[in-house]
Amino acid sequence: MPLSTSRLGILTMVLAASMLGCASGGRPEPAPSAAVLSPADTAAIRNVHAVYVAAWLRGDSAAVLATLTPDAVLMPAGQRPLTTPAAIRAFWWPADGSRTTILSFQRTVEEVAGQGDVAWTRSSDVMSFTYQPATGASSTIQSRGMSLAIFHRKGSGVWRISRMMWGPRAQ
């Protein structure tokens, strides 16, 4: 039976989580045949996060989406996985007239690891945003969160976010 996109996403996250937890000190050890990330790869991956944050701060939906692979899966806390570009767009930019404006967004990338054409990051976020529902009063929300992202480098050599999950974190 072929793997569906959602099953592949779950399998990828389970694999990444098991790799993170199995090695000594919580750090994965590379397979002998796979190349460890170069400093240039690590910098490029960190830059994708910087571009992602800057795009949100500008309200540039096209630039946000450009940081994702075409088959990206997003897993917001408490929600079903978003497994298609249309589902991601509808979640972040709903067609019902509601609007979210990011006021501030600070992402601290705490870990970058990987090998070959697959990498992952662990990050913490501090964000404030205004949510304006289609009807009713707007509200400003501040949040602290954490995220785990899996990156793939495709044939073009460019790193993009392939899977990302996030949720709230304690103060």
DSSP file (Angstrom, degrees, kcal/mol; ACC not computed):
  #  RESIDUE AA STRUCTURE BP1 BP2  ACC     N-H-->O    O-->H-N    N-H-->O    O-->H-N    TCO  KAPPA ALPHA  PHI   PSI    X-CA   Y-CA   Z-CA
    1    1 A M              0   0    0      0, 0.0     2,-0.0     0, 0.0     0, 0.0   0.000 360.0 360.0 360.0 125.9    0.0    0.0    0.0
    2    2 A P        -     0   0    0      0, 0.0     2,-0.3     0, 0.0     0, 0.0  -0.341 360.0-107.4 -69.3 150.8    1.6    3.4   -1.0
    3    3 A L        -     0   0    0      4,-0.1     2,-0.1     1,-0.0     0, 0.0  -0.609  29.1-134.8 -77.8 133.0    2.1    6.0    1.7
    4    4 A S     >  -     0   0    0     -2,-0.3     4,-2.7     1,-0.1     5,-0.2  -0.397  28.0-105.3 -76.8 165.2   -0.2    9.0    1.6
    5    5 A T  H  > S+     0   0    0      1,-0.2     4,-2.2     2,-0.2     5,-0.1   0.897 122.2  49.5 -59.1 -41.1    1.3   12.4    2.1
    6    6 A S  H  > S+     0   0    0      2,-0.2     4,-2.3     1,-0.2    -1,-0.2   0.901 112.0  47.4 -68.4 -39.4    0.0   12.6    5.6
    7    7 A R  H  > S+     0   0    0      2,-0.2     4,-2.8     1,-0.2    -2,-0.2   0.898 111.4  51.5 -66.8 -38.6    1.4    9.2    6.5
    8    8 A L  H  X S+     0   0    0     -4,-2.7     4,-2.4     2,-0.2    -2,-0.2   0.898 109.8  50.4 -62.8 -39.8    4.7   10.2    5.0
    9    9 A G  H  X S+     0   0    0     -4,-2.2     4,-2.2     2,-0.2    -2,-0.2   0.917 112.2  46.0 -63.8 -43.8    4.7   13.4    7.1
   10   10 A I  H  X S+     0   0    0     -4,-2.3     4,-2.6     2,-0.2    -2,-0.2   0.918 112.7  50.7 -65.2 -43.1    4.0   11.5   10.3
   11   11 A L  H  X S+     0   0    0     -4,-2.8     4,-2.5     1,-0.2    -2,-0.2   0.898 109.7  50.9 -60.8 -41.2    6.6    8.9    9.4
   12   12 A T  H  X S+     0   0    0     -4,-2.4     4,-2.5     2,-0.2    -1,-0.2   0.923 111.5  47.0 -62.7 -44.9    9.2   11.6    8.8
   13   13 A M  H  X S+     0   0    0     -4,-2.2     4,-2.7     2,-0.2    -2,-0.2   0.901 112.5  49.4 -65.9 -40.8    8.4   13.3   12.1
   14   14 A V  H  X S+     0   0    0     -4,-2.6     4,-2.6     2,-0.2     5,-0.2   0.921 111.8  49.3 -63.4 -43.3    8.7   10.0   14.0
   15   15 A L  H  X S+     0   0    0     -4,-2.5     4,-2.3    -5,-0.2    -2,-0.2   0.926 112.6  46.9 -61.2 -45.6   12.0    9.2   12.3
   16   16 A A  H  X S+     0   0    0     -4,-2.5     4,-2.2     1,-0.2    -2,-0.2   0.918 112.9  49.4 -63.7 -43.0   13.4   12.6   13.2
   17   17 A A  H  X S+     0   0    0     -4,-2.7     4,-1.8     1,-0.2    -2,-0.2   0.906 111.9  48.1 -64.2 -40.8   12.2   12.4   16.8
   18   18 A S  H  X S+     0   0    0     -4,-2.6     4,-1.6     1,-0.2    -1,-0.2   0.877 110.7  51.5 -68.6 -35.2   13.7    8.9   17.2
   19   19 A M  H  X S+     0   0    0     -4,-2.3     4,-0.9    -5,-0.2    -1,-0.2   0.892 109.9  50.1 -65.9 -38.2   17.0   10.1   15.7
   20   20 A L  H  < S+     0   0    0     -4,-2.2    -2,-0.2     1,-0.2    -1,-0.2   0.859 116.9  40.3 -67.1 -35.1   17.1   13.0   18.1
   21   21 A G  H  < S+     0   0    0     -4,-1.8    -1,-0.2    -5,-0.2    -2,-0.2   0.660 106.3  61.5 -91.1 -16.5   16.4   10.8   21.1
   22   22 A C  H  < S+     0   0    0     -4,-1.6    -1,-0.2    -5,-0.1    -2,-0.1   0.797  86.6  79.1 -84.7 -29.0   18.6    7.8   20.3
   23   23 A A  S >< S-     0   0    0     -4,-0.9     3,-1.7    -5,-0.2     2,-0.0  -0.391  94.0 -88.8 -81.8 157.5   22.0    9.3   20.2
   24   24 A S  G >  S+     0   0    0      1,-0.3     3,-1.3     2,-0.2    -1,-0.1  -0.367 113.1  15.1 -63.4 141.4   24.1   10.1   23.2
   25   25 A G  G 3  S-     0   0    0      1,-0.3    -1,-0.3    -4,-0.1    -3,-0.1   0.610 126.0 -77.8  70.9  12.0   23.5   13.6   24.5
   26   26 A G  G <  S+     0   0    0     -3,-1.7    -1,-0.3     1,-0.2    -2,-0.2   0.522 103.1 120.5  76.6   4.1   20.3   13.9   22.5
   27   27 A R    <   -     0   0    0     -3,-1.3    -1,-0.2    -6,-0.1     2,-0.1  -0.873  64.7-122.0-104.4 132.3   22.3   14.6   19.3
   28   28 A P        -     0   0    0      0, 0.0    86,-0.1     0, 0.0    -8,-0.1  -0.425  18.3-135.8 -70.6 145.7   22.0   12.3   16.3
   29   29 A E        -     0   0    0    -10,-0.2    -7,-0.0    -2,-0.1     2,-0.0  -0.884  26.0-116.7 -99.5 132.0   25.1   10.6   15.0
   30   30 A P        -     0   0    0      0, 0.0     6,-0.1     0, 0.0    85,-0.0  -0.324  28.2-106.0 -68.3 148.3   25.4   10.6   11.2
   31   31 A A    >   -     0   0    0      1,-0.1     3,-1.6     4,-0.1     5,-0.0  -0.459  32.7-116.0 -65.7 145.4   25.4    7.4    9.3
   32   32 A P  T 3  S+     0   0    0      0, 0.0    -1,-0.1     0, 0.0     0, 0.0   0.807 113.8  47.7 -57.6 -29.9   28.9    6.6    8.1
   33   33 A S  T 3  S+     0   0    0      2,-0.1     2,-0.4     0, 0.0    -2,-0.0   0.557  98.2  82.9 -89.6  -7.3   27.9    6.9    4.5
   34   34 A A  S <  S-     0   0    0     -3,-1.6     2,-0.3    82,-0.0     0, 0.0  -0.794  79.4-120.5-104.0 140.2   26.0   10.2    4.8
   35   35 A A        -     0   0    0     -2,-0.4    81,-3.4     1,-0.1     2,-0.1  -0.583  25.7-128.0 -76.5 132.8   27.6   13.6    4.7
   36   36 A V  B     -A  115   0A   0     -2,-0.3    79,-0.2    79,-0.2    -1,-0.1  -0.435  43.7 -80.1 -72.7 154.5   27.1   15.8    7.8
   37   37 A L        -     0   0    0     77,-1.0    -1,-0.1    -2,-0.1    77,-0.1  -0.286  46.7-132.8 -57.3 136.5   25.8   19.3    7.2
   38   38 A S     >  -     0   0    0      1,-0.1     4,-2.5    -3,-0.1     5,-0.2  -0.435  25.3-106.3 -81.0 163.8   28.4   21.7    6.1
   39   39 A P  H  > S+     0   0    0      0, 0.0     4,-2.3     0, 0.0     5,-0.2   0.864 124.4  54.3 -57.8 -34.2   28.7   25.2    7.7
   40   40 A A  H  > S+     0   0    0      2,-0.2     4,-2.4     1,-0.2     5,-0.1   0.898 108.0  48.6 -67.1 -39.5   27.3   26.6    4.5
   41   41 A D  H  > S+     0   0    0      2,-0.2     4,-2.5     1,-0.2     5,-0.2   0.932 111.4  49.9 -63.6 -45.4   24.2   24.2    4.7
   42   42 A T  H  X S+     0   0    0     -4,-2.5     4,-2.4     1,-0.2    -2,-0.2   0.918 112.3  47.4 -59.8 -44.1   23.7   25.2    8.4
   43   43 A A  H  X S+     0   0    0     -4,-2.3     4,-2.1     1,-0.2    -1,-0.2   0.902 111.4  51.3 -63.9 -40.8   23.8   28.9    7.4
   44   44 A A  H  X S+     0   0    0     -4,-2.4     4,-1.6     2,-0.2    -2,-0.2   0.893 110.7  48.4 -64.0 -39.8   21.4   28.4    4.5
   45   45 A I  H  X S+     0   0    0     -4,-2.5     4,-1.5     2,-0.2    -2,-0.2   0.920 111.2  49.5 -67.3 -44.0   18.9   26.6    6.8
   46   46 A R  H  X S+     0   0    0     -4,-2.4     4,-1.9     1,-0.2    -1,-0.2   0.876 108.2  55.7 -60.6 -36.3   19.2   29.3    9.4
   47   47 A N  H  X S+     0   0    0     -4,-2.1     4,-2.9     2,-0.2     5,-0.2   0.863  99.6  58.6 -65.7 -35.9   18.6   31.8    6.6
   48   48 A V  H  X S+     0   0    0     -4,-1.6     4,-2.6     1,-0.2    -1,-0.2   0.925 106.7  48.8 -59.2 -42.5   15.4   30.1    5.5
   49   49 A H  H  X S+     0   0    0     -4,-1.5     4,-2.6     2,-0.2    -1,-0.2   0.926 111.1  49.8 -61.0 -43.5   14.1   30.7    9.1
   50   50 A A  H  X S+     0   0    0     -4,-1.9     4,-2.5     1,-0.2    -2,-0.2   0.906 112.3  46.9 -62.2 -41.9   15.1   34.4    8.8
   51   51 A V  H  X S+     0   0    0     -4,-2.9     4,-2.5     2,-0.2    -1,-0.2   0.903 111.4  52.4 -65.4 -41.5   13.4   34.8    5.4
   52   52 A Y  H  X S+     0   0    0     -4,-2.6     4,-2.0    -5,-0.2    -2,-0.2   0.938 112.6  44.0 -59.0 -50.1   10.3   33.0    6.8
   53   53 A V  H  X S+     0   0    0     -4,-2.6     4,-2.4     1,-0.2    -2,-0.2   0.932 113.9  49.7 -63.2 -46.8   10.1   35.5    9.8
   54   54 A A  H  X S+     0   0    0     -4,-2.5     4,-1.7     1,-0.2    -1,-0.2   0.888 109.2  52.6 -61.2 -39.2   10.8   38.5    7.7
   55   55 A A  H  X>S+     0   0    0     -4,-2.5     5,-2.6     2,-0.2     4,-0.8   0.906 109.4  48.9 -63.9 -41.4    8.1   37.5    5.2
   56   56 A W  H ><5S+     0   0    0     -4,-2.0     3,-0.7     1,-0.2    46,-0.4   0.916 109.6  52.2 -63.0 -42.3    5.5   37.2    8.0
   57   57 A L  H 3<5S+     0   0    0     -4,-2.4    -1,-0.2     1,-0.3    -2,-0.2   0.830 112.2  45.9 -64.9 -30.8    6.5   40.6    9.4
   58   58 A R  H 3<5S-     0   0    0     -4,-1.7    -1,-0.3    -5,-0.2    -2,-0.2   0.598 110.3-122.7 -83.1 -11.9    6.0   42.1    5.9
   59   59 A G  T <<5 +     0   0    0     -4,-0.8     2,-1.0    -3,-0.7    -3,-0.2   0.820  58.0 154.3  72.1  30.6    2.7   40.3    5.5
   60   60 A D     >< +     0   0    0     -5,-2.6     4,-2.1     1,-0.2    -1,-0.2  -0.748  21.2 179.9 -99.0  90.3    4.0   38.7    2.3
   61   61 A S  H  > S+     0   0    0     -2,-1.0     4,-2.6     1,-0.2     5,-0.2   0.865  80.4  54.9 -61.2 -38.3    2.1   35.4    1.8
   62   62 A A  H  > S+     0   0    0      1,-0.2     4,-1.6     2,-0.2    -1,-0.2   0.907 109.6  47.3 -62.7 -40.9    4.0   34.5   -1.4
   63   63 A A  H  > S+     0   0    0      2,-0.2     4,-0.5    -3,-0.2    -1,-0.2   0.874 111.1  51.4 -69.8 -36.4    7.4   34.8    0.4
   64   64 A V  H >< S+     0   0    0     -4,-2.1     3,-1.5     1,-0.2     4,-0.2   0.961 112.2  46.2 -61.0 -50.4    6.1   32.8    3.3
   65   65 A L  H >< S+     0   0    0     -4,-2.6     3,-1.6     1,-0.3    -2,-0.2   0.798 102.3  65.7 -64.1 -28.7    4.9   30.0    1.0
   66   66 A A  H 3< S+     0   0    0     -4,-1.6    -1,-0.3     1,-0.3    -2,-0.2   0.672  91.7  63.6 -68.8 -16.0    8.2   30.1   -0.9
   67   67 A T  T << S+     0   0    0     -3,-1.5    94,-3.1    -4,-0.5     2,-0.3   0.558  96.0  77.3 -81.4  -6.9   10.1   28.9    2.2
   68   68 A L  E <  S-b  161   0A   0     -3,-1.6    94,-0.2    92,-0.2    83,-0.1  -0.719  84.7-116.2-103.2 150.7    8.1   25.6    1.9
   69   69 A T  E >   -     0   0A   0     92,-2.7     3,-1.8    -2,-0.3    -2,-0.1  -0.453  35.8-109.2 -72.2 158.2    8.5   22.6   -0.3
   70   70 A P  E 3  S+     0   0A   0      0, 0.0    -1,-0.1     0, 0.0    92,-0.0   0.791 121.3  45.6 -60.9 -26.3    5.5   22.0   -2.7
   71   71 A D  E 3  S+     0   0A   0     13,-0.1    91,-0.1     2,-0.1    -2,-0.0   0.072  85.6 150.4-103.2  23.7    4.7   18.9   -0.7
   72   72 A A  E <   -     0   0A   0     -3,-1.8     2,-0.4    89,-0.1    91,-0.2  -0.166  31.4-156.7 -58.9 148.1    5.0   20.6    2.8
   73   73 A V  E     -b  163   0A   0     89,-2.1    91,-1.8   -64,-0.1     2,-0.4  -0.999   5.0-161.5-126.8 126.9    3.0   19.4    5.7
   74   74 A L  E     -bC 164  82A   0      8,-2.0     8,-3.3    -2,-0.4    91,-0.2  -0.884   4.4-166.2-109.6 141.7    2.3   21.7    8.6
   75   75 A M  E     -b  165   0A   0     89,-3.1    91,-1.4    -2,-0.4     2,-0.1  -0.706   7.5-171.5-129.8  80.2    1.2   20.4   12.0
   76   76 A P  E >   -b  166   0A   0      0, 0.0     3,-2.0     0, 0.0    91,-0.2  -0.447  41.9 -88.8 -69.7 145.5   -0.1   23.2   14.3
   77   77 A A  T 3  S+     0   0    0     89,-1.5     3,-0.1     1,-0.3    90,-0.1  -0.258 110.6   8.2 -55.0 134.0   -0.8   22.2   17.9
   78   78 A G  T 3  S+     0   0    0      1,-0.2     2,-0.3    -3,-0.1    -1,-0.3   0.543 112.0  99.1  74.6   7.5   -4.3   20.9   18.4
   79   79 A Q  S <  S-     0   0    0     -3,-2.0    -1,-0.2     1,-0.0     3,-0.1  -0.805  79.7 -99.4-121.4 161.8   -5.1   20.9   14.6
   80   80 A R        -     0   0    0     -2,-0.3    -6,-0.1     1,-0.1    -1,-0.0  -0.506  57.0 -87.5 -71.1 150.0   -5.2   18.3   11.9
   81   81 A P        -     0   0    0      0, 0.0     2,-0.8     0, 0.0    -6,-0.2  -0.306  33.9-131.0 -58.5 143.3   -2.1   18.3    9.7
   82   82 A L  B     +C   74   0A   0     -8,-3.3    -8,-2.0     1,-0.1     6,-0.0  -0.884  33.5 172.2 -97.5 109.8   -2.3   20.6    6.8
   83   83 A T        +     0   0    0     -2,-0.8    -1,-0.1   -10,-0.2     3,-0.1   0.372  50.9  51.3-109.8   2.9   -1.2   18.4    3.9
   84   84 A T  S  > S-     0   0    0      1,-0.1     4,-2.3   -10,-0.1     5,-0.2  -0.961  80.4-116.1-136.5 156.0   -1.8   20.5    0.7
   85   85 A P  H  > S+     0   0    0      0, 0.0     4,-2.6     0, 0.0     5,-0.2   0.887 118.1  53.4 -56.0 -38.0   -0.8   24.0   -0.4
   86   86 A A  H  > S+     0   0    0      2,-0.2     4,-2.5     1,-0.2     5,-0.2   0.903 108.7  48.4 -64.9 -40.3   -4.5   24.9   -0.5
   87   87 A A  H  > S+     0   0    0      2,-0.2     4,-1.9     1,-0.2    -1,-0.2   0.893 112.2  49.2 -66.8 -39.2   -5.0   23.7    3.1
   88   88 A I  H  X S+     0   0    0     -4,-2.3     4,-2.5     2,-0.2     5,-0.3   0.939 113.0  46.7 -64.4 -46.7   -2.0   25.7    4.3
   89   89 A R  H  X S+     0   0    0     -4,-2.6     4,-3.2     1,-0.2    -2,-0.2   0.918 112.3  50.1 -62.0 -44.0   -3.2   28.8    2.5
   90   90 A A  H  < S+     0   0    0     -4,-2.5    -1,-0.2    -5,-0.2    -2,-0.2   0.843 112.4  48.4 -65.2 -33.2   -6.7   28.5    3.9
   91   91 A F  H  < S+     0   0    0     -4,-1.9    -2,-0.2    -5,-0.2    -1,-0.2   0.942 122.1  31.8 -71.4 -48.5   -5.3   28.0    7.4
   92   92 A W  H  < S+     0   0    0     -4,-2.5     8,-0.2     1,-0.2    -2,-0.2   0.843 135.8  24.5 -80.3 -34.2   -3.0   31.0    7.4
   93   93 A W  S  < S-     0   0    0     -4,-3.2    -1,-0.2    -5,-0.3    -2,-0.2  -0.643  83.3-163.8-132.4  74.9   -5.0   33.3    5.1
   94   94 A P    >   -     0   0    0      0, 0.0     3,-0.6     0, 0.0    -4,-0.1  -0.204  21.1-136.1 -64.0 151.2   -8.7   32.3    5.3
   95   95 A A  T 3  S+     0   0    0      1,-0.2    -5,-0.1     2,-0.1    -2,-0.0   0.361  86.5  90.5 -86.3   4.5  -11.1   33.4    2.6
   96   96 A D  T 3  S-     0   0    0      1,-0.1    -1,-0.2     2,-0.1     3,-0.1   0.435 107.9-101.8 -84.2   2.5  -13.8   34.3    5.2
   97   97 A G  S <  S+     0   0    0     -3,-0.6    -2,-0.1     1,-0.4     2,-0.1   0.326  80.4 130.7  95.7  -8.7  -12.6   37.9    5.6
   98   98 A S        -     0   0    0     33,-0.0    -1,-0.4    37,-0.0     2,-0.4  -0.409  39.0-161.2 -74.4 158.4  -10.7   37.4    8.9
   99   99 A R  E     - D   0 132A   0     33,-2.8    33,-3.6    -3,-0.1     2,-0.5  -0.998  16.6-159.0-147.9 138.8   -7.2   38.7    9.1
  100  100 A T  E     - D   0 131A   0     -2,-0.4     2,-0.5    -8,-0.2    31,-0.2  -0.976   9.9-166.8-115.9 129.8   -4.1   38.2   11.2
  101  101 A T  E     - D   0 130A   0     29,-2.7    29,-2.6    -2,-0.5     2,-0.5  -0.972  16.8-138.3-118.3 119.5   -1.4   40.8   11.3
  102  102 A I  E     + D   0 129A   0     -2,-0.5    27,-0.3   -46,-0.4     3,-0.1  -0.646  21.9 178.6 -77.4 123.8    2.0   39.9   12.8
  103  103 A L  E     -     0   0A   0     25,-2.6     2,-0.3    -2,-0.5    26,-0.2   0.826  69.2  -0.2 -93.9 -40.5    3.3   42.7   14.9
  104  104 A S  E     - D   0 128A   0     24,-1.9    24,-2.2     2,-0.0    -1,-0.4  -0.989  60.6-179.8-149.1 149.3    6.5   41.1   16.2
  105  105 A F  E     + D   0 127A   0     -2,-0.3     2,-0.5    22,-0.2    22,-0.2  -0.872   1.3 177.6-155.7 113.4    8.1   37.8   15.6
  106  106 A Q  E     - D   0 126A   0     20,-2.9    20,-2.2    -2,-0.3     2,-0.5  -0.981   7.0-171.7-121.0 121.6   11.4   36.6   17.0
  107  107 A R  E     - D   0 125A   0     -2,-0.5     2,-0.6    18,-0.2    18,-0.2  -0.957   6.4-162.9-114.2 127.7   12.6   33.1   16.3
  108  108 A T  E     - D   0 124A   0     16,-3.2    16,-2.2    -2,-0.5     2,-0.8  -0.942  11.8-148.3-109.6 112.8   15.6   31.6   18.1
  109  109 A V  E     + D   0 123A   0     -2,-0.6    14,-0.3    14,-0.2     3,-0.1  -0.723  20.0 177.1 -81.9 113.9   17.0   28.6   16.3
  110  110 A E  E     +     0   0A   0     12,-2.5     2,-0.3    -2,-0.8    13,-0.2   0.674  62.3  18.9 -94.3 -20.7   18.4   26.4   19.1
  111  111 A E  E     - D   0 122A   0     11,-1.5    11,-1.8     2,-0.0     2,-0.4  -0.977  52.1-177.8-153.9 136.5   19.5   23.4   17.1
  112  112 A V  E     + D   0 121A   0     -2,-0.3     2,-0.3     9,-0.2     9,-0.2  -0.994  25.2 147.4-131.0 127.4   20.3   22.6   13.5
  113  113 A A  E     + D   0 120A   0      7,-2.2     7,-2.9    -2,-0.4     2,-0.3  -0.953   7.1 110.4-150.7 167.7   21.3   19.1   12.6
  114  114 A G  E     - D   0 119A   0     -2,-0.3   -77,-1.0     5,-0.3     2,-0.3  -0.937  40.5-119.7 154.0-172.7   21.0   16.7    9.7
  115  115 A Q  E >   -AD  36 118A   0      3,-2.3     3,-2.0    -2,-0.3   -79,-0.2  -0.974  67.8 -10.9-160.6 150.2   22.9   14.8    7.0
  116  116 A G  T 3  S-     0   0    0    -81,-3.4   -82,-0.0    -2,-0.3     0, 0.0  -0.375 127.7 -21.0  60.2-127.7   22.8   14.6    3.3
  117  117 A D  T 3  S+     0   0    0     -2,-0.1    36,-2.2   -80,-0.1     2,-0.4   0.148 123.1  79.2-102.5  17.1   19.7   16.4    1.9
  118  118 A V  E <   +DE 115 152A   0     -3,-2.0    -3,-2.3    34,-0.2     2,-0.3  -0.990  51.1 159.6-128.1 134.6   17.7   16.2    5.1
  119  119 A A  E     -DE 114 151A   0     32,-2.1    32,-3.3    -2,-0.4     2,-0.3  -0.937  18.2-155.3-144.0 165.8   18.0   18.5    8.1
  120  120 A W  E     -DE 113 150A   0     -7,-2.9    -7,-2.2    -2,-0.3     2,-0.3  -0.981   2.5-158.4-143.0 156.1   15.9   19.6   11.1
  121  121 A T  E     -DE 112 149A   0     28,-2.3    28,-2.2    -2,-0.3     2,-0.4  -0.968   7.8-153.1-132.9 150.7   15.8   22.5   13.4
  122  122 A R  E     +DE 111 148A   0    -11,-1.8   -12,-2.5    -2,-0.3   -11,-1.5  -0.996  30.0 170.0-120.8 128.3   14.4   23.1   16.9
  123  123 A S  E     -DE 109 147A   0     24,-2.4    24,-2.3    -2,-0.4     2,-0.4  -0.896  29.0-143.0-137.3 160.8   13.4   26.7   17.6
  124  124 A S  E     -DE 108 146A   0    -16,-2.2   -16,-3.2    -2,-0.3     2,-0.3  -0.969  21.9-159.4-124.0 147.6   11.6   28.9   20.1
  125  125 A D  E     -DE 107 145A   0     20,-2.7    20,-2.3    -2,-0.4     2,-0.4  -0.928  16.9-166.7-128.1 146.3    9.4   31.8   19.1
  126  126 A V  E     +DE 106 144A   0    -20,-2.2   -20,-2.9    -2,-0.3     2,-0.3  -0.993  29.3 165.3-127.9 125.9    8.0   34.9   20.7
  127  127 A M  E     -DE 105 143A   0     16,-2.6    16,-3.1    -2,-0.4     2,-0.4  -0.977  26.1-166.3-142.9 148.8    5.3   36.6   18.7
  128  128 A S  E     +DE 104 142A   0    -24,-2.2   -25,-2.6    -2,-0.3   -24,-1.9  -0.997  21.3 164.3-133.1 143.5    2.6   39.2   19.0
  129  129 A F  E     -DE 102 141A   0     12,-2.6    12,-3.3    -2,-0.4     2,-0.5  -0.986  33.3-124.8-152.4 158.2   -0.2   39.6   16.4
  130  130 A T  E     -DE 101 140A   0    -29,-2.6   -29,-2.7    -2,-0.3     2,-0.5  -0.927  21.1-158.1-106.9 130.5   -3.6   41.1   15.9
  131  131 A Y  E     -DE 100 139A   0      8,-3.2     8,-2.1    -2,-0.5   -31,-0.2  -0.948   6.7-172.2-110.7 122.7   -6.5   38.9   14.9
  132  132 A Q  E     -D   99   0A   0    -33,-3.6   -33,-2.8    -2,-0.5     6,-0.2  -0.927  14.8-149.9-113.4 104.3   -9.4   40.6   13.2
  133  133 A P        -     0   0    0      0, 0.0     3,-0.1     0, 0.0   -36,-0.0  -0.229  32.0-103.0 -67.4 165.2  -12.3   38.2   12.7
  134  134 A A  S    S+     0   0    0      1,-0.2     2,-0.4   -36,-0.0   -37,-0.0   0.857 111.1  17.4 -57.5 -35.6  -14.7   38.6    9.8
  135  135 A T  S    S+     0   0    0      2,-0.1    -1,-0.2     0, 0.0     2,-0.1  -0.994 111.5  30.6-135.0 144.0  -17.2   40.1   12.2
  136  136 A G  S    S-     0   0    0     -2,-0.4     2,-0.1    -3,-0.1     0, 0.0  -0.452  92.2 -32.2 105.5-178.3  -16.5   41.4   15.7
  137  137 A A        -     0   0    0     -2,-0.1     2,-0.1     1,-0.1    -2,-0.1  -0.430  56.2-121.1 -81.4 148.9  -13.7   43.1   17.6
  138  138 A S        -     0   0    0     -6,-0.2     2,-0.3    -2,-0.1    -6,-0.2  -0.441  24.6-156.7 -81.9 161.4  -10.1   42.5   16.9
  139  139 A S  E     -E  131   0A   0     -8,-2.1    -8,-3.2    -2,-0.1     2,-0.5  -0.994  11.7-136.3-139.5 147.0   -7.7   41.2   19.6
  140  140 A T  E     -E  130   0A   0     -2,-0.3     2,-0.4   -10,-0.2   -10,-0.2  -0.899  25.6-169.2-104.6 131.8   -4.0   41.4   20.1
  141  141 A I  E     -E  129   0A   0    -12,-3.3   -12,-2.6    -2,-0.5     2,-0.4  -0.944  12.3-161.1-125.3 138.3   -2.3   38.2   21.2
  142  142 A Q  E     +E  128   0A   0     -2,-0.4     2,-0.3   -14,-0.2   -14,-0.2  -0.959  20.6 176.2-115.4 139.2    1.2   37.5   22.5
  143  143 A S  E     -E  127   0A   0    -16,-3.1   -16,-2.6    -2,-0.4     2,-0.4  -0.979  27.2-150.6-143.6 155.0    2.5   34.0   22.5
  144  144 A R  E     +E  126   0A   0     -2,-0.3    25,-1.7   -18,-0.2     2,-0.3  -0.990  33.8 164.5-119.7 132.3    5.6   31.9   23.2
  145  145 A G  E     -EF 125 168A   0    -20,-2.3   -20,-2.7    -2,-0.4     2,-0.3  -0.844  28.7-140.8-140.9 175.5    6.0   28.8   21.1
  146  146 A M  E     -EF 124 167A   0     21,-2.5    21,-2.0    -2,-0.3     2,-0.3  -0.971  18.7-167.3-137.6 153.6    8.4   26.1   20.0
  147  147 A S  E     -EF 123 166A   0    -24,-2.3   -24,-2.4    -2,-0.3     2,-0.4  -0.982  17.2-156.4-143.8 154.3    8.8   24.4   16.7
  148  148 A L  E     -EF 122 165A   0     17,-2.4    17,-2.5    -2,-0.3     2,-0.4  -0.997  22.2-174.9-127.1 124.2   10.4   21.5   15.0
  149  149 A A  E     -EF 121 164A   0    -28,-2.2   -28,-2.3    -2,-0.4     2,-0.5  -0.952  15.8-152.5-124.4 141.5   11.0   21.8   11.3
  150  150 A I  E     -EF 120 163A   0     13,-3.1    12,-3.3    -2,-0.4    13,-1.7  -0.950  17.0-159.8-110.3 131.6   12.3   19.3    8.8
  151  151 A F  E     -EF 119 161A   0    -32,-3.3   -32,-2.1    -2,-0.5     2,-0.4  -0.843   5.4-163.3-111.3 145.4   14.1   20.6    5.8
  152  152 A H  E     -EF 118 160A   0      8,-2.2     8,-1.8    -2,-0.3     2,-0.7  -0.984  12.9-145.4-125.2 141.9   14.8   19.0    2.4
  153  153 A R  E     - F   0 159A   0    -36,-2.2     6,-0.2    -2,-0.4     2,-0.0  -0.935  26.4-162.1-103.4 116.7   17.3   20.1   -0.2
  154  154 A K    >   -     0   0    0      4,-1.3     3,-2.6    -2,-0.7     4,-0.1  -0.170  41.7 -72.7 -89.4-174.4   15.8   19.3   -3.6
  155  155 A G  T 3  S+     0   0    0      1,-0.3    -1,-0.0     2,-0.1    -2,-0.0   0.730 127.9  62.7 -53.4 -27.8   17.5   19.0   -7.0
  156  156 A S  T 3  S-     0   0    0      2,-0.2    -1,-0.3     1,-0.1     3,-0.1   0.611 110.1-120.4 -75.6 -10.6   18.0   22.8   -7.2
  157  157 A G  S <  S+     0   0    0     -3,-2.6     2,-0.4     1,-0.3    -2,-0.1   0.466  71.2 130.7  85.2   1.6   20.3   22.7   -4.1
  158  158 A V        -     0   0    0     -4,-0.1    -4,-1.3     1,-0.0     2,-0.3  -0.753  55.4-131.5 -94.3 132.1   18.0   25.0   -2.2
  159  159 A W  E     + F   0 153A   0     -2,-0.4     2,-0.3    -6,-0.2    -6,-0.2  -0.631  31.6 173.1 -79.7 137.5   16.8   24.1    1.3
  160  160 A R  E     - F   0 152A   0     -8,-1.8    -8,-2.2    -2,-0.3     2,-0.5  -0.967  39.6 -97.0-140.6 156.2   13.1   24.4    2.1
  161  161 A I  E     +bF  68 151A   0    -94,-3.1   -92,-2.7    -2,-0.3   -10,-0.3  -0.631  39.4 171.9 -75.2 123.3   10.8   23.6    5.0
  162  162 A S  E     +     0   0A   0    -12,-3.3   -89,-2.1    -2,-0.5     2,-0.4   0.787  68.0  12.5-101.2 -38.8    9.2   20.2    4.3
  163  163 A R  E     +bF  73 150A   0    -13,-1.7   -13,-3.1   -91,-0.2    -1,-0.4  -0.997  65.9 176.1-139.2 140.7    7.5   19.5    7.6
  164  164 A M  E     -bF  74 149A   0    -91,-1.8   -89,-3.1    -2,-0.4     2,-0.4  -0.967   5.1-179.5-149.4 133.5    6.9   21.8   10.5
  165  165 A M  E     +bF  75 148A   0    -17,-2.5   -17,-2.4    -2,-0.3     2,-0.3  -0.968  10.7 172.5-127.8 148.1    5.1   21.4   13.8
  166  166 A W  E     +bF  76 147A   0    -91,-1.4   -89,-1.5    -2,-0.4   -19,-0.2  -0.979   6.0 160.2-151.3 160.5    4.6   24.0   16.5
  167  167 A G  E     - F   0 146A   0    -21,-2.0   -21,-2.5    -2,-0.3    -2,-0.0  -0.968  44.5 -64.4-168.1 176.1    2.9   24.6   19.8
  168  168 A P  E     - F   0 145A   0      0, 0.0     2,-0.3     0, 0.0   -23,-0.3  -0.309  42.7-156.0 -71.9 155.6    2.9   26.7   22.9
  169  169 A R        -     0   0    0    -25,-1.7   -25,-0.2   -44,-0.1     2,-0.0  -0.955  23.8-100.9-129.8 153.9    5.7   26.5   25.4
  170  170 A A              0   0    0     -2,-0.3   -25,-0.0     1,-0.2     0, 0.0  -0.325 360.0 360.0 -67.7 153.4    5.8   27.4   29.1
  171  171 A Q              0   0    0    -27,-0.0    -1,-0.2    -2,-0.0     0, 0.0   0.515 360.0 360.0 -57.3 360.0    7.3   30.7   30.2
